[in-house]
Amino acid sequence: MDSQEIIMVIRDAKIVSGDKRSRTVSGFYIGFLSNDPISKGTYLSMNYNGKSHHFKVSDVEILGENLLVSAREVGYYKNKFDQDSNFDLRSIIGSHIVLVSDANVIKQINEQSSWC
């Protein structure tokens, strides 16, 4: 891991069902606090059991001096946490997540998100 990477720690996780009326997008969401500026649409990555999982920031709120950030998992649907019936949400609490700034990685994430 690069010493210049901004590392955050996951503090909550949830699987959300979609609702067209309230414009809620279904998926696996994580939440964390950040001291560093993060905006909606920022890409994040975490390594879990030897596999990379990618997230895209969906909401940012202010909580005291910190930002309370929520991000939805993106990428190939078969590799997502919410597709694994044996996955325990509690197992990722405390895991590290880092910013993705490489344009090629972001392009690859977007491409995989459109695979059926």
N, C-alpha and C positions, 0 to 999 in steps of 0.2 A: 504494500500500500504506500502510495506517495505521501511524503510528509506534508505536502501542501494541500492535500485533499481535505475538504471540510467534512468532518465526520459527525453524524448525529445518531442518536439512540432512539429506537422505536419504543414508544410508551403505551400505545394501544393499537388494536387491530379489530376489524369487523368485516363481515361479508354482508353486503347491502343488496336488497332486491330492487330492481328497477320499477319506476312508476312514471308513465308518460304524463299523467296529469300534473304531478309535482316536479316534472323534469329531473327526476332522480335517475342517474346512470347506475346500473347494477355493476357489481364487481367486488374485489377485495381491496379494502382501504386500510392504510396505516396512518398513525398520527405520531408526531414528534414535535419537540420544541427546538427552536433555532435562535441563536444570537446573531447569525449572519443573515444578510438580506436574501430572501428567496421569493420568487414571484410565481404566479400561476403559470403553468405550462413548463416549468423547470423539470428536467429529467433526473431521476435518482436511480441508484443501483444498490443491491445488496447481494451478498453471497450466502446461500443457505444450502447446507449439505452438498457443497461442491458445485452448485448450479447458480448462475446469475439470474436474479429476478429484477425486473425494471418497473419503475413507478413514474407517474407523471403527476405533478402537483395540481390539485383540483381546487383547494381552498387555503387561504391564508388569513389568520386572525391575529390580533394583538392580545397578548396575555401578560400584563405587567410590562417588563422590559424585553420580553421575548416574543417571538412569532410562534403561534400555534399553527402547525402545518398539517394538512390532510392530503394524502396522495393515493391515487388509484393504480393498481397493478396494470401494466400494459405489456404487450408482446404476444407471442403465439399462444392461443387460448389453451392448448393441451398442456402447456408448461406452467400454467397459472396455479396459484395456491388453491383457489376456490374450485378447481376441477379435481382436486384430490380429496376423496371422501374420508381418508384417514388422517388428514392434516389437522393438527391441534393448534388453534390460534395462539394459545399461550406460549407455544414453543419459540415464537420469534420476538417476544417482548424482551427488550434489552439488546437486541441485535443492532449492529451498526449499519448505517446507510450513508452513502456518499453521493455527491453531485456528479452527474455525467456531463462533461463539457466537450467531448470529442464528437465532432460533426458526423463522422463516419459511423460511430456507435449509435447516435441518435437516428440516423438514416436507416440503419439496420433494425432498430427497435420499431420504427414506424412501418417498415416493410413487413416485418413479422406480424405486426398487429392486424394486417389486412389479409393474412393467410387464412384459408378456411380449413 
